[in-house]
Amino acid sequence: MERRNSGKFLNVRYWSCYVLFNVLVLSGFCLILGKAFQLQVLEHSVWVERGRAQTESKLHVPAYRGSIYDRQGRLLSFSVPQRSLCADPKMAENSRLLSGQLAAVLGEPQNTIKRKFESKRRFVWLKRHLTDQQALAVEDLKGQGIQLVDDYKRFYPYRQLAGQVLGFVGLDGKGLEGIEKHFDGVLRENPLKVEQVRDGVRKCLWLEDAPPPEPLESYGVRLTLDAFLQYVCEYELEKIVDQYQARAGEVVVLDAQTSEVLAMANWPSFDPNFAFKKNADAWRNRVVTDAFEPGSTFKVFLMSAALEEGIVRESDRLFCENGKAKIAGHMINDTHPYGWLTMPEVIKYSSNIGASKLALQLGNDRYYKYIKKFGFGSLTGIELPGEVKGLVRPGKRWRPIDLATTGFGQSIGVTALQLTAAIASIANGGEYIQPTIIKGIVDSQGQPVKYLEPRPRRRVIQKATARKITNMMRKVTEEGGTGVNAVPEGYDVAGKTGTAQVMDPETRRYASHKYTSLFTGFVPVERPRLVITVVIHEPHGAIYGGVVAAPVFRNFAAKALPHLGVLPSSKGAAPVPGVRSVKVNSDQSPKAPASVQKTKEFKEVTKSRNVSVPRETVPGKNSKEGLNTGAAKSKISRPVPESLYTLKAEKRDAKGID
């Protein structure tokens, strides 16, 4: 009986152990499968990343700032490798001795370098962008705590050519002005990350067949500027500014059909290679940042509005009061006394009285509408920082005197770019095209990557009206007009002169000795290729736009048109070296001094071109010689309804001289 029970007990214990063992085995197997599932499926990405972190590292391939090209592919701005010196102050053993040695090499004061070694930070810059000689001398020092690192410096090979347009970058490579600032996101350095393997002691290994990638260049931009045209533009501007000892000057050149900026010159000039050695005023691109009164050049847009609205016809005549007209106690004078003038003659002889009468007939609302349609009082949208809208007050706030003087370009502020874009709309048949200075984005080889979208267009006036205005502007440059000095040999020009007084900020009245001389127009007349605006601020010795600004137009066009393949018309002889000397009648404005210098070859001069520095003391600055102080005040000639006199106007003497 006991044997039976013991056998049963052994049998139960056996099976119990057997079941328990199988349960443990199965449980362990399930745990292993679960853990494997967790590692291989649920946490796969985590462990793969940990494995890579232990066996791989990332190589940062530096990418330096992209280049800027002109429309022909010439390099206007690019980055060159230069080494910079940094330090870990806590690693420096004898900072006093090392400071003295570095001061002799770097040309910096010893105390300045010593203070940097006393910093509590672990990283300080001792000097950025060393010369090759300085870098070799630093390597010979072998001082503790200092290190040379690879860096890049921005370089502008043509020096001051288009300096304000290109702008410059800071020491950290960030764009601060001009194109460099506007397209900083495109040009900026974006390092490339490349993975590589490392061993157990964290030493990097390159296992690929190809060598590690070299430093790369970021995307660049191609401008619409032509470096040759830009050089000629700056040369002619500098020559005339120096001749008349002007305070400043600007020239804008647009392609008549596309409104692309072919040249944009400012004087005084600016070399972005030495940006921080100049004050902020030298950085300013006056073409888009400075507004001025356009003077008689604005009569073109007044006449456009009057013809488009049917207020007058070309054959209509206006009585110009023999040179003097009065309204509400304000006088408007013409440079010369005129009687009855047709509409083309009002533009040709630039009658302020005739323009005032037209403005009054047109009225506030309609005139203001066309001013806005021509782009005044609004940003052009060009790809340059700092652009201003100018000054255009709402038409409803104009008094009669404001309406009259706005007819010949007073009481309104425009930029040189706005004025040029508006003239371009007449040149291309009445369509306004938003100006641009960018062709597109390019790669490191200068090959196109992305073209910018076409600029928006809008119709301002009808083609027939634009043709009538063109014919009127053409008469301005013919014999007897105010713009005869603007015509290059062999070409026809449509243009308009302007001479505007400058407001004195202290007295808030027009200064009797400060003027802005202007000429704007396009050439050739039949198939316009170039639209050019010349603005000279506060010239001395002569003030008229037809004398001071028009020769810049002529000299530039004479060199630019053959460069662009525009042949002279059959009416005139082929251009010859030098320019044509135009005889001016004795009863016209005084003639500018003749001092035409022969332009040097572009390739030679752009290598090393020295620009004259503005003189601190200008001879004859306070002299009134050459100023026609009795010329053109301002006012209205035709009877005006009594309702227009209800607003009391402040007393002023406004002059608009061409």
C-alpha positions as CSV (number, residue, x, y, z in Angstrom):
1,M,0.0,0.0,0.0
2,E,2.8,2.4,0.9
3,R,4.7,1.5,-2.3
4,R,1.6,2.4,-4.3
5,N,1.3,5.8,-2.6
6,S,5.1,6.5,-3.0
7,G,4.8,5.7,-6.7
8,K,1.9,8.0,-7.2
9,F,3.8,10.8,-5.3
10,L,6.8,10.4,-7.5
11,N,4.7,10.5,-10.6
12,V,2.9,13.7,-9.4
13,R,6.2,15.4,-8.5
14,Y,7.6,14.5,-11.9
15,W,4.8,15.9,-13.8
16,S,4.8,19.0,-11.6
17,C,8.4,19.6,-12.3
18,Y,7.9,18.9,-16.0
19,V,5.1,21.4,-16.3
20,L,6.9,24.0,-14.2
21,F,10.0,23.6,-16.3
22,N,8.1,23.9,-19.5
23,V,6.3,27.0,-18.2
24,L,9.6,28.6,-17.2
25,V,11.1,27.8,-20.6
26,L,8.1,29.1,-22.5
27,S,8.0,32.2,-20.3
28,G,11.7,32.9,-20.8
29,F,11.3,32.4,-24.5
30,C,8.3,34.8,-24.5
31,L,10.4,37.3,-22.6
32,I,13.2,37.0,-25.1
33,L,10.8,37.4,-28.0
34,G,9.2,40.4,-26.3
35,K,12.5,42.1,-25.6
36,A,13.7,41.3,-29.1
37,F,10.5,42.8,-30.5
38,Q,10.9,45.9,-28.4
39,L,14.5,46.3,-29.5
40,Q,14.1,45.4,-33.1
41,V,10.7,46.9,-33.8
42,L,9.5,49.4,-31.2
43,E,12.9,50.9,-30.4
44,H,14.7,50.2,-33.7
45,S,15.3,53.8,-34.6
46,V,16.6,54.7,-31.1
47,W,19.3,51.9,-31.0
48,V,20.3,52.5,-34.7
49,E,20.9,56.2,-33.8
50,R,22.9,55.2,-30.7
51,G,25.0,52.8,-32.8
52,R,25.6,55.6,-35.3
53,A,26.6,58.0,-32.6
54,Q,29.3,55.6,-31.4
55,T,30.7,54.7,-34.8
56,E,29.9,57.7,-37.0
57,S,30.4,61.4,-36.9
58,K,29.4,64.3,-39.1
59,L,32.0,66.3,-41.1
60,H,31.0,69.9,-41.6
61,V,32.1,71.0,-45.1
62,P,32.3,74.8,-45.0
63,A,30.2,76.7,-47.6
64,Y,31.3,80.3,-48.2
65,R,29.2,83.2,-49.3
66,G,27.9,83.2,-52.8
67,S,29.1,85.6,-55.5
68,I,27.4,88.5,-57.2
69,Y,27.7,88.8,-61.0
70,D,26.8,91.5,-63.5
71,R,24.6,90.7,-66.5
72,Q,27.6,89.6,-68.6
73,G,28.9,87.3,-65.9
74,R,31.6,89.6,-64.5
75,L,32.3,89.0,-60.8
76,L,31.3,92.1,-58.8
77,S,31.6,90.5,-55.3
78,F,33.0,87.2,-54.1
79,S,34.6,85.6,-51.0
80,V,38.3,84.8,-50.7
81,P,39.9,82.5,-48.1
82,Q,41.7,84.2,-45.3
83,R,42.8,83.0,-41.8
84,S,41.6,84.4,-38.6
85,L,43.2,84.3,-35.1
86,C,41.3,83.2,-32.0
87,A,42.3,82.3,-28.5
88,D,41.3,80.4,-25.3
89,P,42.4,82.8,-22.6
90,K,42.5,80.0,-19.9
91,M,45.0,78.1,-22.0
92,A,47.4,81.0,-22.4
93,E,50.4,80.5,-20.1
94,N,52.2,83.8,-20.4
95,S,49.6,86.2,-21.8
96,R,51.8,89.3,-21.2
97,L,54.7,88.0,-23.3
98,L,52.3,86.5,-25.9
99,S,50.4,89.9,-26.2
100,G,53.6,91.7,-26.9
101,Q,54.6,89.2,-29.6
102,L,51.1,89.3,-31.2
103,A,51.0,93.1,-31.1
104,A,54.2,93.3,-33.2
105,V,52.8,90.8,-35.7
106,L,49.2,92.1,-35.9
107,G,49.9,95.8,-35.7
108,E,47.5,96.1,-32.8
109,P,48.1,97.8,-29.4
110,Q,49.5,95.4,-26.8
111,N,47.0,96.5,-24.2
112,T,44.0,95.7,-26.5
113,I,45.3,92.2,-27.0
114,K,46.1,91.7,-23.3
115,R,42.6,92.7,-22.3
116,K,41.2,90.0,-24.6
117,F,43.4,87.4,-22.8
118,E,42.0,88.5,-19.5
119,S,38.5,87.6,-20.6
120,K,36.6,84.9,-18.7
121,R,35.3,83.4,-21.9
122,R,36.9,80.3,-23.4
123,F,36.8,81.8,-26.9
124,V,37.8,85.3,-28.1
125,W,38.7,86.6,-31.5
126,L,42.1,88.3,-31.5
127,K,41.9,89.4,-35.2
128,R,39.8,88.5,-38.2
129,H,41.1,88.1,-41.7
130,L,44.9,88.1,-41.3
131,T,47.2,88.7,-44.3
132,D,49.3,85.7,-45.5
133,Q,52.4,87.2,-43.9
134,Q,50.6,87.7,-40.6
135,A,49.3,84.1,-40.6
136,L,52.8,82.7,-41.2
137,A,54.3,84.9,-38.5
138,V,51.6,83.7,-36.0
139,E,52.4,80.0,-36.9
140,D,56.0,80.6,-36.0
141,L,55.1,81.9,-32.5
142,K,53.6,78.5,-31.4
143,G,52.0,80.1,-28.4
144,Q,49.7,78.2,-26.1
145,G,46.0,79.1,-26.3
146,I,46.0,80.7,-29.7
147,Q,44.8,79.1,-32.9
148,L,44.5,80.0,-36.6
149,V,41.1,79.0,-38.2
150,D,40.0,79.1,-41.8
151,D,37.8,82.1,-42.6
152,Y,36.5,84.0,-45.6
153,K,36.6,87.7,-46.5
154,R,34.4,89.5,-48.9
155,F,36.2,91.1,-51.8
156,Y,34.9,93.7,-54.4
157,P,37.4,93.6,-57.4
158,Y,36.0,96.7,-59.1
159,R,36.4,98.7,-55.9
160,Q,33.9,101.6,-55.8
161,L,32.0,100.5,-59.0
162,A,28.4,100.2,-57.9
163,G,29.5,100.4,-54.3
164,Q,26.2,101.6,-52.8
165,V,24.2,99.2,-55.0
166,L,26.3,96.1,-53.9
167,G,26.5,97.1,-50.3
168,F,28.8,95.2,-47.9
169,V,28.9,92.5,-45.2
170,G,30.0,92.5,-41.6
171,L,32.9,90.5,-40.1
172,D,30.6,87.6,-39.5
173,G,29.7,87.5,-43.2
174,K,26.1,88.8,-42.8
175,G,24.9,91.3,-45.4
176,L,24.4,94.8,-44.0
177,E,23.6,97.0,-47.0
178,G,22.6,96.9,-50.6
179,I,22.2,93.6,-52.6
180,E,24.3,91.9,-49.9
181,K,21.6,92.6,-47.4
182,H,18.5,92.1,-49.6
183,F,19.7,88.7,-50.8
184,D,21.5,87.6,-47.6
185,G,19.3,84.5,-47.3
186,V,20.4,83.3,-50.7
187,L,24.1,84.3,-50.5
188,R,24.7,83.3,-46.8
189,E,27.0,80.4,-45.9
190,N,25.2,77.1,-45.4
191,P,27.7,74.4,-44.3
192,L,27.2,70.9,-45.8
193,K,27.1,68.0,-43.4
194,V,28.7,64.7,-44.5
195,E,28.8,61.5,-42.4
196,Q,32.0,59.6,-41.8
197,V,33.1,56.6,-39.6
198,R,35.3,56.8,-36.5
199,D,37.1,54.1,-34.6
200,G,37.1,53.2,-30.9
201,V,39.4,56.1,-29.9
202,R,37.1,58.5,-31.8
203,K,39.5,59.0,-34.7
204,C,37.7,59.9,-37.9
205,L,38.1,57.5,-40.9
206,W,37.1,58.3,-44.5
207,L,36.2,54.9,-46.1
208,E,34.8,56.2,-49.4
209,D,36.7,55.9,-52.7
210,A,36.4,59.6,-53.4
211,P,38.2,62.2,-51.3
212,P,36.3,64.3,-48.7
213,P,34.4,67.2,-50.4
214,E,36.0,70.5,-50.7
215,P,34.6,73.8,-49.3
216,L,31.5,74.8,-51.4
217,E,30.2,78.1,-52.5
218,S,26.6,79.1,-51.8
219,Y,24.1,80.3,-54.4
220,G,24.9,83.6,-56.0
221,V,22.8,86.3,-57.8
222,R,23.2,87.8,-61.2
223,L,22.3,91.5,-61.6
224,T,20.9,93.4,-64.5
225,L,23.8,95.8,-64.2
226,D,26.4,96.0,-66.9
227,A,29.8,96.7,-65.4
228,F,31.0,98.7,-68.4
229,L,27.9,100.9,-68.5
230,Q,28.2,101.3,-64.8
231,Y,31.8,102.5,-65.1
232,V,31.0,105.0,-67.9
233,C,28.0,106.2,-65.9
234,E,30.1,106.8,-62.7
235,Y,33.0,108.4,-64.8
236,E,30.7,110.9,-66.5
237,L,28.9,111.7,-63.2
238,E,32.1,112.2,-61.3
239,K,33.5,114.5,-64.0
240,I,30.4,116.8,-64.0
241,V,30.1,116.9,-60.2
242,D,33.8,117.8,-60.0
243,Q,33.4,120.4,-62.7
244,Y,30.5,122.2,-60.9
245,Q,31.6,121.4,-57.4
246,A,28.2,119.8,-56.6
247,R,27.2,118.4,-53.3
248,A,26.0,115.0,-54.7
249,G,24.7,113.4,-57.9
250,E,22.8,110.3,-59.2
251,V,22.3,108.7,-62.5
252,V,19.9,105.9,-63.3
253,V,19.8,103.9,-66.6
254,L,16.9,101.6,-67.4
255,D,16.3,99.3,-70.3
256,A,13.3,101.0,-72.0
257,Q,11.5,97.7,-72.8
258,T,12.0,95.7,-69.6
259,S,12.8,98.4,-67.0
260,E,15.9,96.4,-66.0
261,V,18.5,98.6,-64.3
262,L,21.6,98.8,-66.5
263,A,23.5,101.3,-64.4
264,M,22.9,103.0,-61.1
265,A,25.5,105.6,-60.0
266,N,25.9,107.6,-56.9
267,W,28.4,110.4,-56.0
268,P,30.2,110.6,-53.7
269,S,31.5,107.1,-54.4
270,F,31.9,104.3,-51.9
271,D,34.3,101.4,-51.8
272,P,32.8,98.5,-50.0
273,N,36.2,96.9,-49.4
274,F,36.7,99.6,-46.8
275,A,33.1,100.0,-45.6
276,F,33.8,100.5,-42.0
277,K,36.3,103.3,-42.7
278,K,33.4,105.4,-44.1
279,N,30.5,107.0,-42.3
280,A,27.0,105.7,-42.8
281,D,26.1,108.6,-45.1
282,A,28.6,107.2,-47.7
283,W,26.7,103.8,-47.7
284,R,23.4,105.4,-48.7
285,N,22.1,104.6,-52.2
286,R,20.6,108.0,-52.9
287,V,18.8,106.7,-56.0
288,V,16.2,105.0,-53.9
289,T,16.6,106.6,-50.4
290,D,16.6,110.4,-51.2
291,A,13.6,112.3,-52.4
292,F,13.8,115.7,-54.2
293,E,11.5,118.1,-56.0
294,P,11.6,117.1,-59.7
295,G,11.1,120.6,-61.1
296,S,10.1,121.0,-64.7
297,T,10.6,117.4,-65.5
298,F,7.2,116.8,-63.9
299,K,5.5,118.8,-66.7
300,V,5.7,115.7,-68.8
301,F,3.3,113.8,-66.6
302,L,1.0,116.8,-66.2
303,M,0.8,117.0,-70.0
304,S,0.2,113.3,-70.2
305,A,-2.7,113.5,-67.8
306,A,-4.2,116.5,-69.6
307,L,-4.1,114.9,-73.0
308,E,-5.3,111.5,-71.8
309,E,-8.3,113.2,-70.1
310,G,-9.1,115.3,-73.1
311,I,-8.6,118.6,-71.3
312,V,-6.5,120.0,-74.1
313,R,-5.3,119.0,-77.6
314,E,-1.9,119.4,-79.1
315,S,-3.0,122.3,-81.2
316,D,-4.5,124.2,-78.3
317,R,-2.8,127.4,-77.1
318,L,-2.2,128.8,-73.6
319,F,-1.5,132.4,-72.9
320,C,1.6,132.6,-70.7
321,E,1.1,136.2,-69.5
322,N,4.4,137.4,-70.9
323,G,6.4,135.7,-68.1
324,K,4.4,136.7,-65.0
325,A,1.2,135.5,-63.5
326,K,-0.3,136.0,-60.0
327,I,-2.8,134.1,-58.0
328,A,-3.8,134.7,-54.4
329,G,-0.8,136.9,-53.8
330,H,1.7,134.4,-55.2
331,M,3.8,135.0,-58.3
332,I,4.8,132.4,-60.9
333,N,7.5,133.6,-63.3
334,D,8.9,132.0,-66.5
335,T,12.6,132.2,-67.3
336,H,11.8,134.1,-70.5
337,P,8.5,136.0,-71.3
338,Y,6.2,134.0,-73.5
339,G,2.8,134.9,-75.0
340,W,0.6,132.3,-76.7
341,L,2.2,128.8,-76.7
342,T,0.9,125.5,-78.1
343,M,1.0,122.4,-75.9
344,P,4.3,121.2,-77.4
345,E,5.8,124.7,-76.9
346,V,4.8,124.6,-73.3
347,I,7.0,121.6,-72.9
348,K,9.7,122.7,-75.3
349,Y,10.2,126.1,-73.6
350,S,9.3,124.7,-70.2
351,S,6.7,127.4,-69.2
352,N,5.8,127.3,-65.6
353,I,2.8,129.5,-66.2
354,G,1.5,127.2,-68.9
355,A,2.0,124.2,-66.6
356,S,0.1,126.0,-63.8
357,K,-2.9,126.7,-66.0
358,L,-3.0,123.1,-67.2
359,A,-2.9,121.8,-63.6
360,L,-5.8,124.1,-62.6
361,Q,-7.9,122.9,-65.5
362,L,-7.1,119.3,-64.7
363,G,-8.1,119.6,-61.0
364,N,-6.9,118.0,-57.9
365,D,-8.5,114.6,-58.2
366,R,-7.6,113.8,-61.8
367,Y,-4.1,115.1,-61.5
368,Y,-3.5,113.1,-58.3
369,K,-4.8,110.0,-59.9
370,Y,-2.3,110.1,-62.7
371,I,0.6,111.0,-60.3
372,K,-0.2,107.8,-58.5
373,K,-0.6,105.8,-61.7
374,F,2.9,106.9,-62.8
375,G,4.2,105.4,-59.6
376,F,4.9,108.5,-57.5
377,G,4.2,108.2,-53.8
378,S,4.6,104.4,-53.9
379,L,7.6,102.0,-53.6
380,T,8.8,100.8,-57.0
381,G,9.4,97.4,-55.4
382,I,13.0,97.1,-56.6
383,E,15.3,94.6,-54.8
384,L,17.2,97.1,-52.8
385,P,16.8,98.0,-49.1
386,G,16.0,101.5,-47.8
387,E,13.7,102.6,-50.6
388,V,11.4,105.5,-49.8
389,K,8.0,106.4,-51.2
390,G,8.8,110.0,-51.8
391,L,6.3,112.7,-50.8
392,V,2.9,113.0,-52.4
393,R,0.2,114.5,-50.3
394,P,-3.4,113.4,-50.9
395,G,-5.0,115.5,-53.7
396,K,-7.9,116.5,-51.5
397,R,-5.6,118.4,-49.2
398,W,-4.1,120.5,-52.1
399,R,-4.7,124.2,-52.0
400,P,-4.9,126.1,-55.3
401,I,-1.2,127.2,-54.9
402,D,-0.2,123.5,-54.3
403,L,-2.0,122.4,-57.4
404,A,-0.4,125.1,-59.5
405,T,3.1,124.5,-58.3
406,T,2.8,120.7,-58.5
407,G,2.2,121.3,-62.2
408,F,5.9,122.2,-62.6
409,G,7.3,119.9,-60.0
410,Q,7.2,121.7,-56.7
411,S,5.4,120.6,-53.5
412,I,6.1,117.0,-54.4
413,G,9.1,114.7,-53.6
414,V,10.3,111.9,-55.9
415,T,13.3,109.6,-56.1
416,A,15.5,109.3,-59.1
417,L,14.3,105.7,-59.7
418,Q,10.7,106.7,-59.6
419,L,11.3,109.5,-62.1
420,T,13.2,107.1,-64.4
421,A,10.5,104.4,-64.2
422,A,7.8,106.9,-65.0
423,I,9.6,108.2,-68.1
424,A,10.2,104.6,-69.1
425,S,6.4,104.1,-69.2
426,I,6.2,106.8,-71.9
427,A,9.1,105.3,-73.8
428,N,7.4,101.9,-74.1
429,G,4.0,103.1,-75.2
430,G,2.3,104.0,-71.9
431,E,2.9,100.8,-69.9
432,Y,4.5,101.0,-66.5
433,I,6.8,98.1,-65.7
434,Q,8.1,97.6,-62.2
435,P,11.9,98.2,-62.3
436,T,14.2,95.3,-61.3
437,I,18.0,94.9,-60.7
438,I,18.1,91.1,-60.5
439,K,18.3,88.6,-63.4
440,G,18.1,85.5,-61.3
441,I,19.8,83.0,-58.9
442,V,22.9,81.2,-60.1
443,D,25.1,78.3,-58.8
444,S,28.8,78.4,-57.9
445,Q,29.7,78.3,-61.6
446,G,27.5,81.2,-62.5
447,Q,24.9,79.0,-64.2
448,P,21.2,79.9,-63.8
449,V,19.3,78.0,-61.1
450,K,16.2,80.2,-60.9
451,Y,14.9,83.0,-63.1
452,L,12.8,85.7,-61.4
453,E,9.2,86.0,-62.5
454,P,8.4,88.8,-65.1
455,R,7.7,92.1,-63.5
456,P,4.1,93.3,-63.4
457,R,2.9,95.8,-66.0
458,R,0.0,98.2,-65.9
459,R,-1.2,100.7,-68.5
460,V,-0.9,104.3,-67.5
461,I,-1.8,106.2,-70.7
462,Q,-2.8,105.1,-74.2
463,K,-0.2,104.5,-76.9
464,A,-1.5,107.5,-78.9
465,T,-1.0,109.8,-75.9
466,A,2.5,108.3,-75.2
467,R,3.4,109.1,-78.9
468,K,2.3,112.7,-78.5
469,I,4.3,113.2,-75.4
470,T,7.3,111.6,-77.0
471,N,7.1,114.1,-79.9
472,M,6.9,116.9,-77.4
473,M,9.9,115.7,-75.5
474,R,11.8,115.3,-78.8
475,K,11.3,119.1,-79.5
476,V,12.9,119.8,-76.1
477,T,16.2,118.5,-77.5
478,E,15.9,120.2,-80.9
479,E,17.2,123.7,-81.7
480,G,15.6,126.3,-79.5
481,G,14.7,123.8,-76.8
482,T,16.2,123.6,-73.3
483,G,17.7,120.2,-73.8
484,V,19.9,120.6,-76.9
485,N,23.0,119.7,-74.9
486,A,21.7,116.2,-74.3
487,V,21.9,115.0,-77.9
488,P,24.7,112.7,-78.9
489,E,25.9,112.8,-82.5
490,G,23.9,110.5,-84.7
491,Y,21.0,109.8,-82.4
492,D,17.6,111.5,-81.6
493,V,16.7,112.1,-78.0
494,A,13.3,112.7,-76.2
495,G,13.9,114.3,-72.9
496,K,13.0,117.0,-70.4
497,T,15.1,119.4,-68.4
498,G,14.5,120.6,-64.8
499,T,15.9,123.0,-62.4
500,A,14.3,123.0,-58.9
501,Q,15.0,125.1,-55.9
502,V,16.0,123.4,-52.7
503,M,14.1,123.9,-49.5
504,D,16.1,125.3,-46.6
505,P,15.3,123.1,-43.6
506,E,16.0,126.0,-41.2
507,T,13.8,128.7,-42.8
508,R,11.4,126.2,-44.4
509,R,11.6,128.4,-47.6
510,Y,13.3,127.9,-50.9
511,A,17.0,128.8,-50.7
512,S,18.0,131.4,-53.2
513,H,21.4,129.8,-54.0
514,K,20.6,126.0,-53.9
515,Y,19.3,124.2,-56.9
516,T,18.8,120.6,-58.2
517,S,19.7,120.2,-61.9
518,L,17.9,117.4,-63.8
519,F,17.6,115.9,-67.2
520,T,15.6,112.8,-67.9
521,G,14.7,111.1,-71.2
522,F,15.2,108.2,-73.6
523,V,17.2,107.4,-76.7
524,P,16.8,106.6,-79.5
525,V,13.3,108.1,-80.0
526,E,11.9,105.6,-82.5
527,R,13.0,102.4,-80.8
528,P,13.9,103.4,-77.3
529,R,16.8,101.5,-75.8
530,L,17.9,103.5,-72.8
531,V,16.0,105.6,-70.3
532,I,18.4,107.9,-68.4
533,T,17.9,110.3,-65.5
534,V,20.6,112.6,-64.3
535,V,20.3,114.4,-61.0
536,I,22.9,116.9,-59.8
537,H,22.4,118.4,-56.3
538,E,23.5,122.0,-55.6
539,P,25.9,122.7,-58.4
540,H,28.0,125.9,-58.4
541,G,28.8,128.2,-61.4
542,A,25.7,127.0,-63.3
543,I,22.4,125.7,-62.2
544,Y,20.3,124.8,-65.3
545,G,19.4,121.2,-66.0
546,G,20.0,121.7,-69.7
547,V,23.6,123.0,-68.9
548,V,24.7,120.8,-65.9
549,A,22.8,117.5,-66.2
550,A,22.1,117.2,-70.0
551,P,25.8,116.7,-70.9
552,V,26.0,113.7,-68.7
553,F,23.1,112.2,-70.6
554,R,24.8,113.0,-73.9
555,N,28.3,111.7,-73.0
556,F,26.9,108.5,-71.5
557,A,24.6,107.7,-74.4
558,A,27.3,108.3,-76.9
559,K,29.4,105.5,-75.4
560,A,26.6,103.2,-74.2
561,L,24.6,102.9,-77.4
562,P,27.4,101.6,-79.6
563,H,28.3,99.2,-76.7
564,L,24.7,97.8,-76.9
565,G,24.8,97.5,-80.7
566,V,22.5,100.5,-81.3
567,L,23.6,102.1,-84.5
568,P,23.3,105.8,-85.3
569,S,20.4,106.9,-87.4
570,S,21.0,107.7,-91.1
571,K,20.1,111.4,-90.3
572,G,23.3,111.9,-88.4
573,A,27.0,111.1,-88.9
574,A,28.6,108.2,-87.1
575,P,29.9,109.0,-83.6
576,V,33.5,110.1,-83.4
577,P,35.9,110.2,-80.4
578,G,34.7,113.0,-78.2
579,V,31.2,114.6,-78.3
580,R,29.4,117.2,-80.3
581,S,29.6,120.8,-79.1
582,V,26.1,122.3,-79.3
583,K,25.8,126.0,-79.8
584,V,23.4,127.6,-77.5
585,N,21.6,130.9,-78.3
586,S,22.7,133.9,-76.3
587,D,19.2,134.4,-74.9
588,Q,19.2,130.8,-73.4
589,S,20.7,129.6,-70.2
590,P,24.5,130.1,-69.7
591,K,26.7,127.5,-71.3
592,A,28.6,125.0,-69.2
593,P,32.4,125.2,-69.3
594,A,33.9,122.9,-72.0
595,S,36.2,120.4,-70.3
596,V,35.6,117.0,-72.0
597,Q,38.2,114.4,-71.0
598,K,38.8,111.4,-73.0
599,T,37.7,108.2,-71.2
600,K,40.4,105.7,-70.4
601,E,40.0,102.1,-71.4
602,F,37.6,100.2,-69.1
603,K,39.9,97.3,-68.4
604,E,42.8,99.5,-67.4
605,V,41.0,101.9,-65.2
606,T,38.9,99.4,-63.3
607,K,42.1,97.7,-62.0
608,S,43.2,100.8,-60.1
609,R,40.8,103.7,-60.3
610,N,41.2,106.6,-57.8
611,V,38.1,108.7,-57.3
612,S,38.5,112.3,-56.3
613,V,37.6,113.1,-52.8
614,P,35.1,115.9,-52.2
615,R,36.9,119.1,-51.3
616,E,36.3,120.5,-47.8
617,T,36.3,124.1,-49.1
618,V,34.7,124.7,-52.4
619,P,35.9,127.9,-54.3
620,G,33.1,130.2,-55.0
621,K,30.7,128.3,-52.8
622,N,29.0,131.5,-51.6
623,S,29.3,133.2,-54.9
624,K,26.1,134.0,-56.8
625,E,27.9,134.0,-60.1
626,G,25.9,132.2,-62.8
627,L,22.7,132.2,-60.8
628,N,19.8,133.9,-62.5
629,T,18.2,135.3,-59.4
630,G,15.4,137.0,-61.2
631,A,14.3,133.9,-63.0
632,A,11.0,132.0,-62.5
633,K,9.1,132.4,-59.4
634,S,5.7,130.7,-59.5
635,K,2.1,131.1,-60.2
636,I,-1.1,130.9,-62.2
637,S,-2.3,132.8,-65.2
638,R,-5.9,132.0,-66.1
639,P,-8.9,133.3,-64.0
640,V,-9.7,130.9,-61.1
641,P,-13.1,130.5,-59.5
642,E,-13.6,132.3,-56.3
643,S,-14.1,129.1,-54.4
644,L,-10.4,128.2,-55.0
645,Y,-9.3,131.3,-53.1
646,T,-11.1,130.4,-49.9
647,L,-8.0,128.7,-48.4
648,K,-5.4,131.1,-47.3
649,A,-2.0,130.3,-48.8
650,E,1.3,131.0,-47.1
651,K,3.5,133.5,-48.8
652,R,6.3,132.0,-50.9
653,D,8.5,132.6,-53.9
654,A,8.8,129.4,-55.9
655,K,11.2,129.2,-58.8
656,G,11.3,126.6,-61.5
657,I,14.2,127.2,-63.8
658,D,15.4,124.9,-66.6
